[in-house]
């Protein structure tokens, strides 16, 4: 798709003072993205479950202004967070050629997370996607209407739902790569792959193939091993892939696992699903441990939880498995028909390894929603 499609047509009007609100979920990658090039483009294809209970709510207040330049303030849980503003400024500068009204309004961004910030539950994904959806809602208000076909890059003032979601995902990617997978659900692909029609480096797309009922309402219990801020950010970790000695092999492995996952999702083969998902999680952290400089985001309790999951699966035949994002917390994945037994196992054996016994019960869902 031509990137020029995401440049806006001239706006027929200016908005009066107002506000927009969106709630956007986090997501958990099954095949991991780690390493990027250009302007937030992925070095390999990834696929993720969209979550339900882990989300960000963002309200964007706006009022017209006559002064030049970008003007905004960021508030987290009602408190001014000036420390977040350089990242938002960088994001706004990246997207102002696609959202030219940014310089016409003064903004107040109020946001709240249902989970700890910067602890490896993709708060940047839910946060940037929620903000991008608010901006797209504003753009829509400049035009006032949807149409039934994809918006033309030349002349039409009508905006389709498909275009709305694609551009929101496109914008979110420019704030945080994985944020492009948080617009829709339940399975979202990001990155071009020869086996997946319509897949794109520019935005996330809904997984286009058949998915077995085994994956309906798939469960994700997130064990909060460490709720503190990571010592190495995801951005810093991605940058270390540029000169990583195993980078090309890792990108090839991820793309291969994406291909292998297609028949697994169709057949509902949970044993094969477990092998791919757990291998991906460990490969992600192996890249961190073998970069230069190297770093470790897992904690001792992370490893203890993994070993106990493996032992439980061996003893019971359960289809429970784990995955990790860029942090110490453990996502425990399991089919809905095992919910009661796995929750008992988590409470009896795993919660003790969580910080202050905290964990989040979640499941896959269908994406963001307007508030």
N, C-alpha and C positions, 0 to 999 in steps of 0.2 A: 504494500500500500504506500502511496506517495505521501510523504510527511507533510506536504503542502496542504493536504486535506484538513489538517488541524489548525491552520491559520484561520482566524475568524473573519467573516464578512463584516462590513461596516455596520455598526449598531444603529438601528433606527431611532433610538431614544436613550436618555439618561435616566437612571433610577433615582427615586427619592430615598431618603433615609429608611433603612429597613434591616432585616436580619433573615438568615437562612440557617437551618440546622439539619445535620445528617448524623446517623450512627453507622459506623463502619467496623467490620470485624477484623480481628487478626486472622492469620492463616498459618498452617503448619505444612511445610514442604515435605513431600514424600521422596521425591528426587530433588536434591539440593542445588541451589545456585550459589556459587562461590567463585568470584572472579568476573570482572567486567571490563569493557573497553568503551572508547568513545564517550558519548553522553549518556551514561547509565544504561548501556546495552549489555546483555548477558553473554558470557562465553560459552554457556551450555543451556540446554532446555531444562526447565524445572516444572514440577506439577505439585499442587498443594490442595489440601482440604481447607475449605473455608470454615471457620469456627462460628459459634453462636454466642456464647457467654463472655468471651474475651473480646471486648470491643472498645472503641473510642467514640464518645459523643462530642461533636464540635458544633458550636454556634458561631457564625460569622456575622458580626454587626458591621454595617457599612453606612457611610454618609458621604455625599458628594463634597468635593473640595476643589479649589482653584489653584492651589500651590502645586509646584512640580515635585516629582520624586515619589518614592514609595513611603507610605506612612502606615504603621500598624503597631499594635501591642499584643503580646501573647499572655494569656492567663491559664494556669493549670489549677484545677480545683479551686477557682476563685482568687488565686494568688498570682500576682505579676511574676512572670518567669522570663526575665531579660536574657537569661542564659540560653533560652531556646531561640531567641530572635535572630542571631546570626545565621542559623540553619534555615529559618523561614525566609530571611532576606536572600540567601543564596538560591533558594527554591523559586522565589518570586522573580528574581533576575533571569533565571533559566526559562521561565514560562511566560514572561511578559510579551514576547513576540506572538504567543498563541492566545493570550488573554490580555489584550491591550487596555482593557478598562482598569487594570490594576493601578494605574497612575491617576485615575479619575476619582478615587474614593479613599477615605481614611477608614482603616479597619481595626476592629477589636476582635481577636480570636480567643474564644473561651472554649477550653477543652477539658475533658475528664476521662480517665481510663477506668475500666472495671478490673484492672490488674496492675501489678507494680511496673512502673516505668523503667526502661533500660535494664531489664533483668533477663532478656532472652525470650520474651513472648511477643516479639515483633511489634512493639509499641509504635515504632516509626511506620510500619506498614499500615496499621489501622489509623494512625494519626494523619499521615499524609494522604491516605485515600479519603478520609472524612473531609479534610480541608479541600481536596480537589473536587469532591462532589458538591461542596458548598459553592465553590467557584463556578462549577458547571450550572448549578441552579441559578446563580446570578446571571450567567450568560444566557440561559434560557429565558429569564425574565426580560432581557433586552430584546428578545424576539417574540415571546408570548405564544409560541405554538410549536407543536410537534407535527411531523408528517409521517406517512406510512412507508416511505422508501428512504434509503440512505441519502443523507444530505449531500448535495453537490458542492464541490469546492469552488464553483464559479457561479455565484449569483443567488442561489436560493436562500431565503431567510427562514426556512423551515428546518427543524431539528428532529431527527428520529430518536427513539429510545436507544436503538443500536449505536447511533453516533454518539449520543450522550454518554453511554457507558464506555465506548471505545476511547473517547477523548478524555473522560475522567481517569481511565486506566493509564492512558498515555501521559497525562499530567502527573499522576501519582508516581509513576516510574521515575520522573525527573526529580522527585523529592526523596524517594527511597525505592530502590529497585523492586523489592518484594511487595511494595504497596500496590503495584499494578495487579496483583493477584487477589486483592481484597474488595473488589467492586462487586463481583458476582460469585456464584458458587453452584454446586458444592465442590466441584473439581475444576481447577483452573490451571491452564498451561501457559507458560511464558517462555518465549524463545522459539525460533524457527526450528522445526524438526521435519525431516522428509516423510515421516510416517503419519504426521498429523496435519491434515489439510486446514488451512486458515491460521495456523500458528504464526506468531509474529514476535520479533524482537521489540517492537514498538509498544505493545500493550498485551495484557493478558486476555486469553480467549477461553470460553467454556470448552471443556473436554468433549469432543464430538462423537465419541463412540459409546457402544453399549457398556453399561456397568451392571454387574450382577447384584441381585438383591442382598447378597451377603454384606454389601457395603452401605446399605440403606441405614441412615441414622447411626453411622459409625461413631463410637464413643472416643473421647480424648480427655483423660484426667491428667491435669498438669500438676506435677509435684514441684512445689516451690522450694527447691534446695537452697537457693541463695537469691534473696530479693534485692541485693545491693546492685549498684551500677557496675557493669563489666569493666575490667581493667583495660581491655582493648575493644574499641568500637567495631561494629560490623564494617563500617567504611574503611577503617584502618586494616582490618583483616583482608578485605577484598583487594586493597592496594598491594598487599604482600604477595598476591598471586602473580603479579607481573613478572617477577624474576624467580618464581618458585620452580625448583628442579623437577617437580612432578606435575606441574600444571596441565600440560597437554594431555598426559595420561588420565588425569582426573576429569577433564572435560569430555574426553572420549568415553570414559567409564559412565559418566552421568547420562550422556546421550544414548549409550547402549542400554542402560537400565531403564530409560524412558521407553525404548522400543520393547524391552522385555515385559514392561508393566502392562502394555496394551492387552495382550491375551490373558494376563492374570486378572485384570479388572473385569474382563468379559466373562471368564469362566468362574470367577469367585474363588480362585485358588488361594486360600489364606496362608498356606505354608510357603508358597512362592512369594506372596506379598510380604510376609515377615522377613524373608531372606533379603529381598531388595531394600526394604525400608530400613532395617537395622544396619545393613552394609552401608547405605547412604549416610546414615547418621554418623557412623564411626569414621567413614572416609572424610566427611566434612571436618571432624576434629583432628584427624590425622594430618590434614593440610595445615591446620593451625600449629600443630606440634612440630612440623617439619619445615615451616617457613623460616626466614631469616630477617628480623629476629623471630624466634619461636615463642609461642605462648600457649598456655593451657587454660581453657575456660571451664572444664569439668572440675568438680570438687570430689573429695573422697566419698561423700555421700551419693554423688551421682553414680560412681562405680559400684557402690554397695547396692543401690537400687537396681542397676542393670543385672548384676549377678543374681539377685533375688528373683527378678522376673524370669531369667533363664532357668533357674531351679524350679520355680513354680510351673513353668510351661513343661519342663521335662517330667515333673511328677504327676501333673494333672491332664496333660494333653490339651491344655487351653490354647486358644489362638491369640492370646494377649502378646503384644510386642511393645517396643519402645522406639521413640525417635528423639532426637535432640535438635534444637535450633542453635544459634550462636550464643550459647550460655550454659549455665550449670543445670538448669531445670530440665526435668524429664517429662516428656509427653508419653503417657501410657495409652496406647491405642488398642481397641478391642471391639468385636462385634456386639451389637445391641443385645443379642440373646445370651451373652455372658455377663451382662451388666451387674446383676446381683452378686454373683460369685466373685467377679474381679474386684468389685467395690469392697467386699468383705476382706479380700486379700490385701488390698491397698490399706484399709484401715488397720488391719491386724499386723502387717509386716512392713509397710513402706512409709507410712505417715511419720513414724519416728525419725526418719532421715530428712524430713522437711523442716525448714526454718520455722520455728514456732508452730509446728504441726499444720502448716498452711498448705492447702491444695485447692484446685479449681476443677469442678466437674463440668465438662463441656462436651459438645458433639458437633458434627458437621452440619452446616446450614447453607442458606441460599444467597448470602451476601448482604450488602448494605441496604439501609432503608432511610427514607426521608422522615424526619421527626416533625 
